[in-house]
C-alpha cells in the first residue's frame, strides 16, 4: 500500500492547485464551494494509496468521497491566522470592528507616513516587467537581510530565496501571486510578496526599510492590502502560521491546522498503514507541543547572546522651535558617508510631523560628531558619542 504526503497549504497557495483526490473545497462564503478542475476519478475508482494531508485551514476544508475513503483527523499544534473579509466594505470598516476605540490610532499611522513623505502604493497583480520584478525582489532580499540581522534571527525565506525568485515572476503574471509595494517617491520602503488562490490572499514574505520603523510600516502594509483585497473581491487575508503579536491583534480568525489521514475503506492493509500513520502524526504533534516552549526559550537566549546589528550611540536633545542658526554646511544624510543619520532624521519627522522635503541636516563644525536636524518649524540637535561608529 502506497503512502503519499501532501502539504495542503503549499499546494493551494504556492502551486494554486487543489490535490487531485478532492472533488471540491468547502468555503465559508459559498455553499457550492470550489470545484476542483483537476479531480482525478481514477484515484477513486482504483484506490491504492493512503494520503497523509497536513496544514489544512479550517475555512478551506477539502471534501472527500466518503463512499470510498475513511478519514482520521488530528488537530495540529501550530495555529493559522487569517482575516475573513465577508461583510466588510473597506479596511476602515474592518479596523473599526477589530480595534474599536483604537481604530483611530491605526488610521493615524497611515496619515502620519503620508504627511511626512511622498507616499504611493502599487500592487503588481497580473502584469510586471522582468526588469522591475528583478529590481523589487533584489530590494526585498536586502530588506530581509538587514531586518533579520537587526533581530539576530535567521530568515527561512532567505534560505530558499533563489527558489522563490525563480517562480514568482510567472506566478504574478498569471494572477497567482502579487507584489505589493509602498514607495517613498520612487524608493520602495515596504515590499510584500503574496500568493492568491481563488480570492484568498496569503501574505507569504514581507519586509520593510528599518530606517522607517518608527512609522509602523507593518500596520500600514496590512491596512492598505486589506483595502486592495476588498476592492478586488478577495474573501480572506491569510497570514499563515507563527504566533506573533501583530497577527493576534489583526486577525479575526485563529485556528488550528488539521492533519487528515485518508485511506480506502475496503483495504485491510490501508487501514493498518493509516493506523500507523495516525500514531506517528499524533506523537509528532505531542513532541511539537512539548519542545516548542523549550525552543522559544532557547531562541530568546540565543538572540540575547548574539551581537546585534550595531548602530551608533547618540544623544537626541529635545525637539524645539527653529531658532536662528549659524551657516553650518548642509550634508546629504542619504549618502553613503552620512546614512547613519537616516533613521534619526525619520524619527524626527515622525515626532515633529514635518515633511521630509522641508528638512535639512547641518554639521556643527565646532562640536565633534554633532548635527542639527532642521525642519520648517522644529529642530533637534544630535550628539554622537566620541567612540561611536558613525560612518
N, C-alpha and C positions, 0 to 999 in steps of 0.2 A: 504493500500500500504506500503510495507516494504521499509526501507531505510538502506543502507549499506555504511559505510565509509571505504575507502581504502587508506592507506599510500603507494602510488605507489613506491616511492623511497625506502622505507623499504622493500616492497615486492620483488623488483628487487635485491637489493644489499645484504640484510641480509638473506632473505629466498631463493634467487636465483630463484624466480618464477614470471611469468607473470600472473596477475589476469585473472581468467578464462573467464571473459566477453570479452576479447580482442583476436581476431584471430591471430594478429601479432603486432609487433612493427616496426615502420619505423625508419631507421638509416640513418645517413648522408653518410656513406661509401658504402651502398648497396641498390640497387633499390628493391631487393627482401625483405629486412628487416629480422626480426627474427620471424619465425613461432612459435606460441605458442602450445607446445605439450599438454598442459592442457586445451586448449579451450573447453568449455562446450556448445554444441549446445542446450542443454535443456534450458539454460538460455535465448537463443534467440527464441526458439520455443514457450516458455510459459513465456514471460516477465511479472514479477510481482513485480519488485524491482526498486527503484531509487538509483543510485550509486553516491556517493559523493567522488570523487577521487582527492587526493591532492598531492602536491610535485611531479609534472610531469616535468622532464627535457626535454627541447625542442629538444635535439638531440636523445632522446629515446621516441618519441611520440607514444602512443598506437593508433592503428587503430580500427575502430568500424564498426559494421554492421549498416549502416545508413538507410537501409530499415526498420529496426525495431526500432531504437533508435533516439531520438533527443539529442542535445548536447548544453549545455551552458558553456561558458568559462569565467574564471576570472583570471587575472594576479595577482599572489600573491606578497605580499610586499617583502618577502625575496628572495634574489638572490642566484643563484648557480654559482659555479666557477669550470671550467674544462679546461684541456689541451687536445685539439684534436690533435692527433698524425699523422693523414693521411698526407703522403708526407715527413715525416722526417725520415732520415736513422739512426739517432743517437741522443743522448742527446746533443752532441756538436752542431749538426745542428740546433736543436730547440733553444738552448741557444743563438747561433749566430743570429738567426732570431728574437728572443724575446728581447734580451738585447743589440743587436747591438754593439756599442762601449764598453759597459760594460761587454761583454761576457767573456773577459779575466779575469775579476775580479771573476766571478763565478768559472771558472776552477782553478783559483789561490787558492780559498778557499779549494778545494778538495786536491790540491797538497800540500798545507801547512799542512793540517791534516796528510796526508800520509808521509810527510817528517819528522814530529815530533814524530809520533807514529807508532807502528807496526799494521797497519790497514788492516782489511779484511772485506768482505761483504758476507752476505749469505741470500738467500730468501728461506724460508720453504714453499713450494707450492706442495701439493700432498703427502707429507710424512714428518711426525715428530713424534718422540717418546714422549710418555706421560710424562716421567720424564723431558725431555728437554723442552717440552711445559710448564709444571708447573713452571719450573725454570725461563723461559723467561717471562711468564705472571706475576709472582711474582716480577720480576725485573722491568717490565713495571709499575706495580702498585706503587712501591716505587718511581720510577722516577716521576710519575704523582703527588703523594702526595707532594714530595719535590718541584716540579715545581710550583704547584698551591699555596702552602704555600708561596713561594717566591713572587708570583704575587698577593697575598691577594685575591684569587678568589676561586670559587667553580667549581670543575670538574664534569660535568654531567656524564662523563664516570665512575668516581669513585662511583657515586650514584648507578649505575646499574652494578657494577663490577662483582658481583657474577653471574649475568645473562650472561655477556659476556664470563667469564671464562668457564662457563658450556657448551657453544655452539661452541666455535671456534676450539676446538681440532678436532672435527669431520668435521667441515667445511674446515679446512686446508687439511685434508687427502682426502677430496672429491674434491679438487681444486676449492672450492667455496670461499676460503679465503687464506690468506698467512700472514706470519710473516717475515718482512724484518729487518735484524739486522746488525748494524755496530759494529765490535769488535775491541777493542784495546787489542792485544794479545787474551786472552780468555774472556776478560771482556766486556760485552755489554755496549755500550755508547749511542746508538740510537736503539730504538725498535719501529717498526711501524706495526700496525695491519690493514690489508686491506681486503676488500671484492672484489670478482670477479664475473662478470656477462657477459658471452659471449664476452670475450675480452675487457671488460670495467673494469678498476680498480677504486675502491673507497677507498681513504685513510681515514679510519674510526677513528683510535686512534693512536696518535704518541706522544712520549716524548723522552727526552734525559737526560744525566747526566749533570746537570747545571754547574759542575766544568769545563766542556769543552766549555762553551758558547762563549768564545772568537773566537772559530773556526767556527762559523756559521753553526752548525750541521744541522739546518733545511734546508739550501740550499744544503748541501752535500746529505742529505736524498732524496730530490726531484730529484736532478741531477742523482743519482745512480738508483733510482726507474724508472725514465724515460728511462734510458738505458735498464733496465730489461724489461720494458713494450714493447719497440720497438723490442728487441731481441725475445720476446715471443709473438709477433703478437697481442699485445693489441692496441686498437684503441683510447682509451681515458684514461686520468688520472683525475678522478673526486675528487674534494676537498669538495664538499657539500656546505651547506650554512654557513653564518658567514662572515661578511665583515671585513677581516683582510688585512693588508698592503701586506704581502707576497703573498697572493692569487691574489691580483690585479696585483702585479709585475710579477708573473709567468704565469698566465692563459691567454690563447688566446681566451677564450670563456666565457663570463659573461652573464648570462641570468636570467630572472625572472621565478621562478617556476610557473606552471599553475595549477589551480584547475578546474576540469571538473565535471559538474553535468549531469548525463546521465539518461534518463528516456524513457519508452516505448511511442511510438508515438500515439497509439490508446487508451490510457487511460487518461480520464479527471482527475481522482484522482492523477495519476502520474504527470500530468502537474501542478496541484496545489501544490503537495508536492515539486516538483522541483523548482517552483517559490518561495516558502517559503525558501527553502534551499539556493537558489541564493541570496535572500535578506540577510539572516543570514551571509553567507560567505562574501558577499560584505561589510557588516557592520563590520565584524570582521577584514577584511583587512584594512579598514579605521581606526579602532581603533589601529591596529598594527602600522600604519603609524604615527599616532599622538603620541602614547605612547612611541614608540621606542626611539625617541630623548630624551624624559624625562628620560627614563630608563637608557640610556647611561650616562646622566649627573649624575643621582643618583648613578650608579655603580662606576663612576670615583670618586665621592665624598666619597663613602663608602670605596673604596680602599685606598684613601688618608688618611682617618682617622683610618684605621686599622693597627695594628702593623704587620710589615713585618717579613719575616724570618731574624732573627738577624745574622749579620755577623760581625766578629771582625774588629775594625777600625785600619788601619795601614798606614804607610808611605812607599812607594816604591821609593827608591832612583834611580837615572838614571842608566841604564844598561851601564856597562863599560867593557873594555877588562879585561880578567882574570889577576889578579896580584898575587904575592906571598902572601899566606895567612898562618896564624898560623894553627896549627894542632888542630882545633876545632873538637868536636865529630860529627860524621855523624848521622843524625836522619832519621827515616823512615816516610816520610810525608804521606804514605798510611795507617799508623797505626791509631788506634782509638785516641791515645793521640795527634797526630800531624796532623790529616786530615784537620784541618782548614787551613793548608798551601797548600793543594792540588790544589785548584783553582788558587792560586797565582803562584805556580810553572808552571801550564799550561799556564797562561797568559805570563809568562816569556818565555816559549817555543815558543809561537806564535810570540812574538815581536822579539826575538833573532834568531828564526829559528834554534834552537838547537834540537838535538834528545833527547828524554826522557831517553834513555839508557846512555847518556853521562852526565846526570845531577845528582848532589848530593846536599843535603841541610845540612848545618852546623849550629850548635847552638853556638852563640857567648857568651862565658861564662862570660866575664866581663861587658857585657851590657844586662840589663834585657829585656826580650821579643824581642830579636834581632836575626836575622837569615841571613845567606848568601846562596843564590842560585847560584851554580857554574856549568857552562857548559863547553864545550870543549874550547870555545874561549871567552865567555861572562860571566859576573857575575852581581849580583844585591843584594843589602842589603835591608832587610825588617825589619822595626821597628814598633812594635805594641804599641798602647797607653797603659799606665800602667794599667788603669782600664778596658781595653778591654778584653772580654771573649775569651780566646784562647785555650780552651781545652774542 
